[in-house]
């Protein structure tokens, strides 16, 4: 196993422990919502967003132990978006992370409330005082995350995706808007969160922002490619869904070769900015390669 894969595996376990320890216990009344929250969050996943936050904080010189709870909140936000995305009114999917989706197990109403609860819980984690972190930086970090997922960010991207689905008049600008907002903005905010909690200066924050935008778009293009190339067992979710639903994707609009070329360009940009950030421990370039070369 390569050094980056070893680090990713070890860091994923750390994130899983933080999530398990800080989510409400399953028996907390009313038990069903807390069982559903834990089912949705603790059922696997690559943990890319908190891992990016940890990597950014380390690259900016922080000791991350005290930062793990606010950084782990990123996984709560991501999972909330998946729980809602899978609902019958949206993507209507019954498979996520290799097992039944939350609404299939707990019912549609409870899945909606589970997503609501996870989003709220995430901001409670983000707002916890953190020793050694400038209060202004922490407030700015909370704002960055909120803006990444609001109606002009992740939610806006989801709305644009719904509008574009099944139409024959989609444009490259629409596709770029969907990918940069629905997926890219939270990934970008993940590295900025790590930098801000590490009290990074503005130059490093800007490099993190450019890095995050590059990997955010690359991540979704790779997802588009995998949806048409891999099977459900490999992906842990329904394969071929984008084509079946008439989704607007990079391969559909530009072709597979152009989509892969775009990923290569974005990877180069991410690696350049990872080098600008520097730092005593910097896994950002390795994570960018992992995102662009993954098969699930």
Residue, then its C-alpha position, 0 to 999 in steps of 0.5 A: x500500500x502506498x504512503x498516501x493510501x496508508x494515510x487515507x486509511x488511517x485518517x478515515x478511521x480517525x474520522x469514523x471514531x470522532x463521528x461515532x463518539x460525538x453523534x447522539x447515542x442511538x438510545x437517546x430519545x426519540x431513539x428512532x431519529x438517532x438510530x437513523x442518523x447513526x445509520x446514515x453517517x456510520x455506514x461507510x464512505x470515503x470521508x473525503x471532506x473531513x480528510x481534506x479538512x485535516x490535510x489542509x490544517x496539517x499542511x498549514x502547520x496545525x496539530x489537528x487533535x483539537x480540530x477533529x470535531x468541527x472538521x468531522x461536521x463536514x461528513x454530517x453535511x455531506x451525509x444529509x445531502x445524500x439522504x435527501x438526494x436519495x429520496x423518491x422526490x429527488x433521485x429515488x435511489x435505494x442503494x447508498x454506500x453498498x446498503x439500503x438507503x435511509x428512507x428505505x430502512x426508516x421511511x420517507x418522513x424519518x429520512x427527511x427529518x434525519x437529513x434536517x437533524x444532521x445539518x443542524x448537528x453539523x453547525x452545532x459541532x462547527x460552533x463549539x469553541x476550539x482551543x488555540x483557534x482565533x475566534x474571528x477565524x472560527x466565525x469565518x469558517x462557519x460562514x464559509x461552510x454555510x455559504x457553500x451549502x446555501x441556496x446559491x451553493x450546494x442547494x442551488x446546484x441541486x436545483x439546477x440539476x433538477x431543472x436540467x434533468x431530461x432536457x435537450x437544451x442544456x449548455x456547458x455553462x449550466x453543467x459547470x454551474x451544477x458541478x461547481x455548486x452541487x459538489x464543488x463548493x463543499x469540497x472547496x469549503x472543506x480545505x478552507x475550513x482546515x486552513x482557517x482552523x489552522x489560523x492560516x494566512x490569506x495567501x495560503x487560504x487563497x491557494x487552498x481555495x484554488x486547490x479546492x475548486x480544482x478538485x471539487x470539479x474534478x471529483x464530480x467529473x470522475x463521478x460522471x465517468x464512473x457512473x457510466x463505466x462501473x457497476x453497482x457493486x464497485x460503486x456502492x450505489x446504483x450504476x448507470x443512473x445518470x444516463x437513465x434519468x437524463x442527467x446533465x454530465x460531462x461525458x454526455x455533453x463533451x464525450x469521455x475523452x474530453x472529460x478525462x482531459x478536463x480531469x487531468x488539467x484540474x489535477x495539475x492545477x490542484x498539485x500546483x496549489x498544493x505546492x504553494x501551500x507547502x507545510x511540514x506535512x502535506x498530503x494535498x497533492x496525493x489526495x488530489x491524485x486519489x480523487x482523480x484516479x479512483x474507481x469508486 
